[in-house]
Amino acid sequence: MKSEAGIPVISAKVVKDGRIIGPIEQMIAPDYYHEWMRRGLPSIGDVVMTTEGPLGEVARLNATTAKYALGQRVVTLRGKRDLLDNGFLKYLLLSAPIQERLHARATGSTVAGISQKSLREMLIPLAPIDEQREIAAILGALDDKIEVNRKTAVTLEEMARALYRSWFVDFDPVWAKLEGRAPAHMDPATAALFPNSFGDDGLPEGWISGVLGDLARNSRQGADPRLIAADTPYIGLEHIPRRSIAISDWGVADDVGSTKSVMQTGQFLFGKLRPYFHKVGLVPINGICSTDILVIEAKSDIWREFVLSVISSVDLVEHVNAASTGTRMNRAGFAGG
């Protein structure tokens, strides 16, 4: 049974981009684990694949995730010894030709899904086992490098958020100068930009308060998918990660049918549907996006990085969520441009 604490459950929504992503929110009670997993327990190195909602997302279990329970739309795959290497299987399932075969065998009018019987009967190409292992080792090394870069980007984003809060929310450099100390981790030229006292309004001396609309606008340029190329990049809420400004995934206009919004590199995306999901990021490519996303741009290049820091901050997201409207699915708006 589901529980507030216990063993995490790998659901279809956390298998993405070849890995298990967090946070994992669903749990089951530890004493229910063997009943939940009565069809077999996962092992380190097994491959898991989503069979529906969405179909064909793949990841490989490690020493930690192998101890998790599996959701209803996730299956465990394990290659036969000396015939199919699990690492090779992972990358094979992620390849475009096999993804096409998966979707060709799928059923369902609204949500594509594949049965385990149909999955077992699907033909796959097999190289000699030694070649499989070599291919998996090469691709695995590249994946490891990508993961290191991803974690580095996450760390840099956290540092940027901390710096924004220190400078523009807590006013740490101003307090330091007021107390006769040199601002921490700051060169003299930067420190000179901050005053050494506060005004009657509680802001650093000489600073003024304003609203986001003073520095940024909501680009409201609509796009009719029928009038643009089918391969035009498309970003939906599902493509934007939580609490990360780096967007590396998108679809194409051929996948959508209703009016969308135009987006261009240099702009920012802010998920307005259920804003507490904290989906804010940089536009990585020219194209279109869902109308459940606000397209925001700085009114001047000088404000670009500051605007991004503001709209991706926890304080701003919490403020927007509190002000959003709607009972079941609250939505945020953009006033002032």
C-alpha positions in Angstrom: 0.0 0.0 0.0 1.1 3.6 -0.6 2.8 5.3 2.3 4.2 8.7 3.3 7.6 7.1 4.0 9.2 3.8 3.0 10.4 2.3 -0.3 10.4 4.8 -3.3 8.4 3.7 -6.3 9.8 4.2 -9.8 6.8 5.5 -11.8 6.6 6.3 -15.5 7.1 10.0 -14.9 10.5 9.6 -13.3 12.1 7.5 -16.1 13.4 10.0 -18.5 16.4 10.7 -20.8 18.0 7.4 -20.0 18.0 7.8 -16.2 15.9 7.9 -13.1 15.2 11.5 -12.3 14.0 12.9 -8.9 12.2 13.8 -6.9 10.5 10.4 -6.4 7.4 11.2 -4.4 5.5 7.9 -4.3 6.3 5.4 -1.5 5.1 2.1 -0.3 5.3 0.5 3.1 8.4 -1.7 3.5 6.4 -4.7 4.6 4.3 -4.5 1.4 7.4 -4.6 -0.9 7.4 -8.3 -1.7 3.6 -8.3 -2.3 4.0 -5.3 -4.6 6.9 -6.9 -6.5 5.4 -10.4 -6.6 6.4 -10.8 -10.3 10.1 -10.6 -9.5 12.6 -8.4 -7.7 14.8 -6.0 -9.8 18.6 -6.4 -9.8 21.5 -4.0 -10.3 22.0 -3.5 -14.0 18.4 -4.4 -15.0 16.8 -2.1 -17.6 13.4 -0.5 -16.9 11.1 0.8 -19.6 7.9 2.7 -19.5 5.1 0.9 -21.4 2.6 3.8 -21.4 2.3 7.5 -20.5 4.9 7.9 -22.0 5.9 4.9 -24.0 9.6 4.0 -24.5 11.4 5.9 -21.7 14.4 3.8 -20.6 16.8 3.7 -17.7 19.2 1.2 -16.0 19.1 0.4 -12.3 22.1 1.0 -10.1 22.9 -0.1 -6.6 20.4 2.4 -5.2 17.5 2.3 -7.7 17.6 -1.5 -7.8 16.1 -1.4 -4.2 13.1 0.6 -5.4 9.7 -0.7 -6.2 8.4 -0.4 -9.8 5.2 1.4 -10.8 2.4 -0.2 -12.9 3.5 1.2 -16.3 7.1 0.2 -15.8 8.6 -3.1 -16.8 12.0 -4.7 -15.9 14.1 -6.2 -18.8 17.1 -8.4 -18.3 19.2 -9.8 -21.2 19.9 -13.5 -21.3 23.4 -14.2 -20.2 26.0 -14.2 -23.0 23.3 -13.3 -25.5 22.2 -9.8 -24.7 24.1 -7.3 -22.6 21.9 -5.1 -20.4 24.0 -2.0 -21.2 23.6 -2.6 -24.9 19.9 -3.3 -24.4 19.5 0.2 -22.8 21.0 2.0 -25.7 19.3 -0.2 -28.2 15.9 0.7 -26.8 16.8 4.4 -26.8 17.8 4.3 -30.5 15.5 5.9 -33.1 14.8 2.7 -35.1 13.7 0.7 -32.0 11.7 3.6 -30.7 9.8 3.6 -34.0 9.2 -0.1 -33.7 7.8 0.4 -30.2 5.4 3.0 -31.3 4.4 1.1 -34.3 3.3 -1.8 -32.1 1.6 0.4 -29.6 -2.2 0.5 -29.1 -4.5 3.1 -27.7 -6.2 6.1 -29.3 -5.4 8.8 -26.7 -2.4 7.3 -24.8 0.0 5.0 -26.7 0.9 1.8 -24.8 2.4 -1.6 -25.5 1.6 -4.9 -23.9 4.3 -7.2 -22.5 3.4 -9.9 -25.0 3.9 -7.5 -27.9 7.1 -6.2 -26.4 8.5 -9.7 -26.1 7.7 -10.5 -29.7 9.4 -7.4 -31.1 12.4 -8.1 -33.3 15.7 -6.4 -32.3 19.2 -6.6 -34.0 21.9 -8.3 -32.0 25.6 -7.9 -32.4 28.1 -10.5 -31.0 28.1 -10.2 -27.2 31.7 -8.8 -27.1 30.7 -6.1 -29.5 27.6 -5.3 -27.5 29.7 -4.9 -24.3 32.2 -2.6 -26.1 29.4 -0.5 -27.6 27.7 -0.2 -24.2 31.1 0.7 -22.5 31.7 3.5 -25.0 28.2 5.0 -24.7 28.2 4.5 -21.0 31.4 6.6 -20.7 29.8 9.3 -22.7 26.7 9.1 -20.5 28.9 9.4 -17.4 30.5 12.6 -18.8 27.1 14.0 -19.6 25.9 13.3 -16.1 29.0 15.0 -14.6 28.3 18.0 -16.7 24.7 18.0 -15.7 25.6 17.9 -12.0 28.1 20.7 -12.5 25.4 22.8 -14.1 23.0 22.1 -11.2 25.8 23.2 -8.8 26.4 26.4 -10.7 22.7 27.2 -10.8 22.5 26.7 -7.0 25.5 29.0 -6.6 23.8 31.6 -8.8 20.6 31.4 -6.8 22.5 31.8 -3.6 24.4 34.8 -4.9 21.2 36.5 -6.1 19.6 36.0 -2.7 22.7 37.2 -0.9 23.0 40.4 -3.0 19.4 41.4 -3.9 17.2 39.8 -1.1 19.3 39.6 2.0 21.6 42.6 1.0 24.6 40.8 2.6 27.2 43.1 0.9 25.4 46.2 2.3 25.3 44.8 5.8 28.9 43.9 5.6 30.0 47.5 4.6 27.6 49.0 7.2 29.4 46.9 9.8 32.8 47.9 8.5 33.6 44.6 6.9 34.6 43.8 3.3 31.8 41.9 1.5 32.7 38.2 1.4 33.8 36.6 -1.9 33.7 39.9 -3.8 36.4 41.9 -5.5 36.9 45.6 -4.6 35.4 46.9 -7.8 32.2 44.9 -7.3 32.0 45.8 -3.6 32.2 49.5 -4.6 28.9 49.2 -6.4 27.0 48.5 -3.2 26.1 51.3 -0.7 27.1 51.1 3.0 23.8 52.1 4.5 20.0 51.6 4.2 17.3 54.1 3.4 14.2 54.7 5.5 12.3 52.2 3.3 14.7 49.4 4.3 16.3 49.2 0.9 20.0 49.9 0.3 20.6 53.6 0.1 19.8 54.9 -3.4 18.0 51.7 -4.5 14.3 51.8 -5.5 11.6 49.1 -5.5 9.7 48.1 -8.6 7.8 45.3 -10.3 9.0 42.7 -12.8 7.0 44.4 -15.5 9.4 47.4 -15.3 12.2 45.2 -16.6 10.5 42.4 -18.6 7.6 41.8 -20.9 5.5 38.8 -21.8 5.9 38.1 -25.5 2.4 37.3 -26.7 3.2 36.2 -30.3 0.9 33.4 -31.2 1.7 30.6 -33.8 -0.7 28.4 -35.8 0.9 25.0 -36.2 -0.8 24.6 -39.5 1.2 27.4 -41.0 4.7 26.3 -39.8 6.9 23.4 -40.8 6.2 20.1 -39.1 9.8 19.8 -37.8 9.7 23.1 -36.0 11.0 22.6 -32.4 8.2 22.6 -29.8 8.5 22.8 -26.0 5.7 21.8 -23.7 5.7 21.7 -19.9 6.8 18.1 -20.0 10.1 19.2 -21.6 11.0 21.7 -18.9 12.8 20.3 -15.8 11.9 21.4 -12.3 14.2 23.9 -10.7 16.7 24.0 -13.6 17.0 26.7 -16.2 18.7 24.3 -18.6 16.2 22.8 -21.2 17.7 20.1 -23.3 14.6 18.3 -24.6 11.9 19.3 -27.0 9.5 17.8 -29.6 8.3 19.1 -33.0 5.3 21.0 -34.2 3.9 17.9 -35.9 3.1 16.6 -32.4 0.7 19.4 -31.6 -2.5 20.7 -33.1 -3.7 23.8 -31.3 -2.4 27.4 -31.4 1.0 27.8 -29.6 3.3 30.7 -28.7 6.5 31.7 -30.7 9.7 31.5 -28.7 13.2 32.6 -29.6 16.7 32.1 -28.1 17.4 34.8 -25.6 13.9 34.6 -24.1 12.8 32.7 -21.0 10.0 30.2 -20.4 7.9 30.2 -17.2 5.4 27.4 -16.7 2.2 29.2 -15.7 0.1 26.0 -15.2 0.7 24.8 -11.6 3.6 27.2 -11.1 4.6 25.5 -7.9 6.3 22.9 -10.2 8.9 25.6 -10.7 9.4 25.1 -14.4 11.5 28.1 -15.6 14.2 28.0 -18.2 16.2 29.5 -21.0 14.9 29.1 -24.6 17.4 26.8 -26.2 16.2 27.0 -29.8 13.9 29.0 -32.0 10.4 27.4 -32.3 7.1 27.3 -30.6 5.9 26.4 -27.1 2.7 25.5 -25.2 0.3 28.3 -24.2 0.6 26.9 -20.7 4.0 28.6 -20.7 4.7 32.3 -20.5 7.4 33.6 -22.9 9.3 36.3 -21.1 12.0 38.6 -22.4 14.0 41.4 -20.8 13.2 44.9 -22.0 16.9 45.6 -22.3 19.9 43.3 -22.6 21.4 44.9 -19.5 18.6 43.4 -17.4 18.6 39.9 -19.0 20.6 38.0 -16.4 18.9 39.8 -13.6 15.4 39.0 -15.0 16.3 35.4 -15.3 17.6 35.4 -11.7 14.3 36.9 -10.5 11.9 34.7 -12.3 13.8 31.5 -11.5 14.1 32.3 -7.8 12.1 30.4 -5.2 10.7 33.6 -3.8 9.2 34.6 -7.1 7.8 31.2 -7.9 6.2 31.0 -4.5 4.7 34.5 -4.9 3.3 33.7 -8.3 1.8 30.4 -7.1 0.1 32.2 -4.2 -1.3 34.8 -6.6 -2.4 32.2 -9.3 -6.0 31.5 -10.0 -8.0 28.3 -10.6 -9.3 25.6 -8.3 -8.0 22.3 -9.8 -5.2 23.6 -12.0 -4.1 27.0 -11.0 -2.6 29.3 -13.6 -0.3 32.3 -13.3 -0.6 35.5 -15.4 1.8 38.3 -16.3 0.7 41.8 -15.6 2.5 44.8 -17.0 3.5 43.7 -20.5 
